[in-house]
């Protein structure tokens, strides 16, 4: 029997409270995108501003739970997280088969 988990998808929103928050996202996002997309097991990673300038759509896809967990751990120690940790996130995480 194959015990590997399926791909893991995170989707949701980053909701800025002010244009100051938006500026933080704009400043720190390019490096965050580059580092995440270079991670082993990252299939896709996109953070895109919506029609509402304060709201960003987040879509992540990793090959398995281990790759997703690695990303979460790396992100918690990153400049991105330090700079944006007070910005509310609304995410759904699901394991795909």
Backbone bond lengths (Angstrom), bond angles and torsions (degrees), N, CA, C in turn:
res aa  C-N    CA-C-N  psi(-1)  N-CA   C-N-CA  omega(-1)  CA-C   N-CA-C  phi
1 X - - - 1.464 - - 1.518 109.85 -
2 X 1.308 117.34 141.50 1.461 123.29 -178.99 1.524 109.03 -87.96
3 X 1.347 117.66 118.03 1.462 121.95 -177.09 1.522 113.42 -96.85
4 X 1.317 118.21 4.05 1.457 119.70 178.67 1.519 110.57 -68.89
5 X 1.327 114.91 145.18 1.462 118.34 175.67 1.519 108.84 -83.74
6 X 1.319 115.13 162.42 1.448 120.47 177.18 1.516 110.84 -80.78
7 X 1.299 114.30 -175.68 1.466 120.98 178.40 1.530 110.00 -63.55
8 X 1.317 115.53 155.13 1.460 121.55 178.42 1.523 108.06 -119.21
9 X 1.352 114.37 129.42 1.456 120.74 179.70 1.531 109.09 -117.51
10 X 1.320 115.91 132.38 1.458 122.51 171.08 1.514 106.52 -114.08
11 X 1.322 116.03 133.78 1.455 119.76 175.14 1.517 108.71 -143.50
12 X 1.319 115.14 148.57 1.451 119.14 179.09 1.505 112.50 160.14
13 X 1.329 114.77 -148.62 1.462 120.15 -171.76 1.518 112.47 -137.94
14 X 1.304 113.93 147.81 1.455 124.58 168.79 1.526 103.82 -107.56
15 X 1.343 117.62 120.84 1.464 121.00 -173.09 1.514 110.96 -114.24
16 X 1.316 115.87 101.15 1.460 121.62 179.87 1.524 110.42 -72.53
17 X 1.325 115.86 144.91 1.465 120.73 178.83 1.518 112.03 -92.50
18 X 1.329 116.51 -16.32 1.465 120.11 -174.74 1.527 109.96 -156.31
19 X 1.314 115.15 169.05 1.469 119.38 175.65 1.530 110.96 -68.16
20 X 1.324 117.31 -22.83 1.471 120.40 173.47 1.536 109.13 -62.55
21 X 1.343 116.90 -44.47 1.463 120.59 176.45 1.523 111.05 -60.87
22 X 1.331 116.61 -42.52 1.463 121.02 178.58 1.529 109.92 -58.93
23 X 1.327 116.42 -43.02 1.467 120.28 179.05 1.528 111.20 -61.80
24 X 1.332 117.43 -38.19 1.467 120.24 176.58 1.522 111.00 -62.63
25 X 1.327 116.46 -45.21 1.463 120.06 178.91 1.533 109.63 -60.13
26 X 1.311 117.03 -47.87 1.466 121.21 -178.89 1.526 111.10 -60.80
27 X 1.324 116.93 -40.04 1.471 120.54 -178.87 1.523 113.01 -68.90
28 X 1.328 117.10 -42.11 1.468 120.83 -172.05 1.523 114.21 -97.37
29 X 1.313 118.07 -14.58 1.464 120.83 -175.61 1.529 114.61 -64.88
30 X 1.323 121.17 -42.98 1.468 118.68 -177.12 1.532 113.78 -55.59
31 X 1.327 117.64 -44.47 1.460 120.58 179.66 1.530 110.37 -69.17
32 X 1.327 117.09 -38.41 1.470 121.17 178.24 1.529 110.20 -61.97
33 X 1.324 117.44 -44.25 1.465 121.09 177.26 1.525 110.76 -61.11
34 X 1.320 116.70 -47.47 1.472 121.44 -177.84 1.525 111.06 -60.18
35 X 1.334 116.53 -48.20 1.461 120.62 -177.80 1.528 111.50 -66.30
36 X 1.314 117.14 -41.79 1.458 120.11 -178.73 1.518 111.26 -67.49
37 X 1.311 116.92 -45.21 1.471 119.89 -178.72 1.522 112.05 -64.70
38 X 1.331 117.68 -20.46 1.462 122.16 178.32 1.532 112.42 -87.62
39 X 1.320 118.12 -7.74 1.462 121.13 -178.92 1.522 110.82 -67.99
40 X 1.338 116.38 143.15 1.464 118.72 173.21 1.532 109.38 -60.90
41 X 1.302 116.41 132.77 1.462 120.11 176.44 1.513 115.60 89.92
42 X 1.331 117.94 -2.54 1.462 120.02 176.34 1.525 108.32 -81.43
43 X 1.328 116.36 117.87 1.465 121.37 177.56 1.522 109.65 -87.25
44 X 1.333 115.77 -46.74 1.464 119.96 176.98 1.524 109.02 -154.85
45 X 1.330 114.83 152.81 1.459 121.04 -178.76 1.520 107.82 -155.17
46 X 1.340 116.44 114.16 1.457 120.87 -178.03 1.527 110.18 -135.56
47 X 1.313 115.73 136.45 1.461 123.60 173.56 1.525 105.19 -130.60
48 X 1.336 116.59 110.75 1.464 121.32 -172.70 1.522 110.65 -126.81
49 X 1.316 115.75 135.29 1.455 121.03 177.33 1.527 109.05 -68.93
50 X 1.327 116.75 136.61 1.456 121.63 179.32 1.529 109.65 -89.07
51 X 1.319 116.67 -174.36 1.468 120.95 176.24 1.524 111.36 -62.48
52 X 1.317 117.15 -25.19 1.465 122.55 173.04 1.525 106.49 -88.72
53 X 1.306 117.81 112.86 1.472 122.32 -174.65 1.520 113.45 -55.97
54 X 1.325 117.99 -22.33 1.462 121.18 -178.60 1.527 113.66 -87.67
55 X 1.323 117.10 -8.77 1.464 121.11 -174.24 1.524 110.47 -115.12
56 X 1.328 115.13 131.99 1.464 123.07 179.79 1.519 109.09 -119.58
57 X 1.326 116.95 131.38 1.467 122.93 176.68 1.527 108.21 -86.14
58 X 1.323 116.68 130.96 1.460 122.36 -179.68 1.517 108.83 -117.02
59 X 1.324 116.45 127.93 1.466 123.06 177.12 1.522 108.40 -134.55
60 X 1.320 115.86 120.74 1.460 121.48 179.87 1.516 109.23 -128.12
61 X 1.328 116.85 144.61 1.456 121.23 174.45 1.526 108.38 -142.45
62 X 1.336 114.87 124.63 1.459 121.99 -179.80 1.520 109.13 -122.86
63 X 1.333 116.93 152.42 1.466 121.30 -174.37 1.517 112.90 -62.73
64 X 1.340 118.08 -31.91 1.458 120.62 -179.12 1.526 110.34 -161.27
65 X 1.309 115.94 177.53 1.464 122.08 -177.70 1.527 111.19 -62.18
66 X 1.326 118.23 -37.73 1.468 120.60 -179.79 1.528 110.88 -62.43
67 X 1.313 117.48 -42.64 1.471 121.17 178.88 1.528 110.38 -66.62
68 X 1.326 117.21 -40.35 1.460 121.18 178.09 1.529 110.69 -64.64
69 X 1.335 116.09 -45.18 1.465 119.92 179.33 1.524 111.60 -63.08
70 X 1.328 117.47 -38.69 1.464 120.88 176.15 1.527 109.82 -60.07
71 X 1.327 116.24 -44.99 1.459 120.71 178.98 1.528 110.94 -59.76
72 X 1.319 116.96 -45.74 1.458 120.81 -179.84 1.529 110.82 -60.47
73 X 1.306 116.78 -43.18 1.468 121.22 -179.74 1.527 110.76 -66.13
74 X 1.335 117.06 -45.53 1.458 120.32 -179.73 1.530 110.37 -62.96
75 X 1.316 116.09 -42.61 1.459 120.51 -177.81 1.525 111.35 -62.25
76 X 1.330 117.87 -39.14 1.471 121.09 -178.37 1.533 111.96 -62.26
77 X 1.318 116.90 -21.68 1.468 120.90 -180.00 1.530 112.17 -102.65
78 X 1.332 117.15 12.12 1.466 120.20 -172.98 1.528 113.18 -97.50
79 X 1.327 114.99 162.13 1.465 120.82 173.80 1.529 110.16 -61.57
80 X 1.332 116.55 -36.84 1.460 121.60 177.87 1.525 110.64 -54.06
81 X 1.330 116.13 -51.29 1.461 119.80 -176.30 1.530 110.90 -67.05
82 X 1.322 116.37 -41.23 1.463 119.36 178.24 1.524 110.53 -58.53
83 X 1.323 116.92 -43.90 1.473 121.31 -176.39 1.527 112.96 -74.28
84 X 1.337 117.55 -31.29 1.470 120.36 -171.51 1.531 114.11 -114.74
85 X 1.298 118.38 7.89 1.468 120.91 -172.53 1.527 114.07 -61.86
86 X 1.323 118.43 -22.77 1.467 119.68 179.72 1.533 112.81 -87.12
87 X 1.318 117.28 -5.06 1.471 120.73 178.32 1.530 108.25 -81.68
88 X 1.342 117.50 123.22 1.468 120.26 -177.86 1.529 112.67 -62.14
89 X 1.318 113.72 140.06 1.458 122.16 177.15 1.521 108.48 -119.18
90 X 1.316 115.63 140.20 1.472 122.23 175.25 1.525 106.66 -126.67
91 X 1.324 116.64 98.20 1.451 121.38 -173.51 1.519 111.32 -122.37
92 X 1.315 114.38 149.99 1.455 123.01 169.58 1.521 106.63 -119.29
93 X 1.320 116.41 132.47 1.467 121.93 178.40 1.516 107.45 -116.82
94 X 1.341 115.79 130.87 1.461 119.66 177.77 1.508 111.28 -138.18
95 X 1.326 114.80 143.99 1.453 120.60 175.04 1.515 107.87 -93.52
96 X 1.317 115.42 129.28 1.473 121.81 -179.25 1.509 109.27 -97.02
97 X 1.298 116.77 153.16 1.468 119.97 179.55 1.489 110.77 -99.26
